[in-house]
Amino acid sequence: LSAWDRLSNARIAHDPAFSYIIFTARPVLYRAITEEWLQRWGVFYEHLIMRNNDDHTPSVDLKKKMLNWLHDHYGIQRSDIAHAYDDRPDVVGMYIYEGLQASVLSIHDVCAYTNPNKEAA
């Protein structure tokens, strides 16, 4: 249902001084929907790296693999990465452990890990 989310942070991918690479744990099955959403909200990026459809690797491990793919498949050095963002603190922790500056930052206005129909206790 994320296709109907609003953009949470307007500062995401709007600075032309930087090239943006988006890692998402969404399966490739949702590439067209994801690309349309990013375009609709004016989020510009150089690469969109997605999970393979049959890959059930936990997000931290998956995004660590994606980080390694940057050099192996795109020729991007870690030293070229100015900052890494993710909506999950555990993924941000991995980025920091891997030597990157990183912060928690959401792109969607709805948390993907919270049931929006659940009433507050």
Solvent accessible surface area in square Angstrom, and as a share of the most:
residue,aa,sasa,rsa
1,L,184,0.91
2,S,35,0.22
3,A,19,0.15
4,W,194,0.68
5,D,21,0.11
6,R,153,0.56
7,L,30,0.15
8,S,49,0.32
9,N,36,0.18
10,A,77,0.60
11,R,159,0.58
12,I,30,0.15
13,A,4,0.03
14,H,80,0.36
15,D,61,0.31
16,P,134,0.84
17,A,85,0.66
18,F,108,0.45
19,S,83,0.54
20,Y,56,0.21
21,I,51,0.26
22,I,32,0.16
23,F,35,0.14
24,T,19,0.11
25,A,28,0.22
26,R,52,0.19
27,P,39,0.24
28,V,56,0.32
29,L,124,0.62
30,Y,93,0.35
31,R,79,0.29
32,A,77,0.60
33,I,83,0.42
34,T,6,0.03
35,E,63,0.28
36,E,84,0.37
37,W,3,0.01
38,L,4,0.02
39,Q,147,0.65
40,R,117,0.43
41,W,67,0.24
42,G,17,0.16
43,V,2,0.01
44,F,143,0.59
45,Y,69,0.26
46,E,94,0.42
47,H,48,0.21
48,L,14,0.07
49,I,9,0.05
50,M,9,0.04
51,R,27,0.10
52,N,85,0.44
53,N,87,0.44
54,D,118,0.61
55,D,25,0.13
56,H,162,0.72
57,T,31,0.18
58,P,88,0.55
59,S,12,0.08
60,V,40,0.23
61,D,72,0.37
62,L,0,0.00
63,K,15,0.06
64,K,79,0.33
65,K,82,0.35
66,M,0,0.00
67,L,5,0.03
68,N,64,0.33
69,W,69,0.24
70,L,8,0.04
71,H,101,0.45
72,D,100,0.52
73,H,130,0.58
74,Y,85,0.32
75,G,56,0.54
76,I,31,0.16
77,Q,85,0.38
78,R,84,0.31
79,S,105,0.68
80,D,96,0.50
81,I,40,0.20
82,A,61,0.47
83,H,62,0.28
84,A,13,0.10
85,Y,97,0.37
86,D,12,0.06
87,D,58,0.30
88,R,60,0.22
89,P,96,0.61
90,D,65,0.34
91,V,0,0.00
92,V,10,0.06
93,G,36,0.35
94,M,16,0.07
95,Y,7,0.03
96,I,97,0.49
97,Y,186,0.71
98,E,35,0.16
99,G,66,0.64
100,L,16,0.08
101,Q,128,0.57
102,A,16,0.12
103,S,40,0.26
104,V,79,0.45
105,L,28,0.14
106,S,42,0.27
107,I,43,0.22
108,H,31,0.14
109,D,72,0.37
110,V,68,0.39
111,C,71,0.42
112,A,87,0.68
113,Y,129,0.49
114,T,82,0.48
115,N,85,0.44
116,P,103,0.65
117,N,132,0.68
118,K,157,0.66
119,E,152,0.68
120,A,104,0.81
121,A,153,1.19
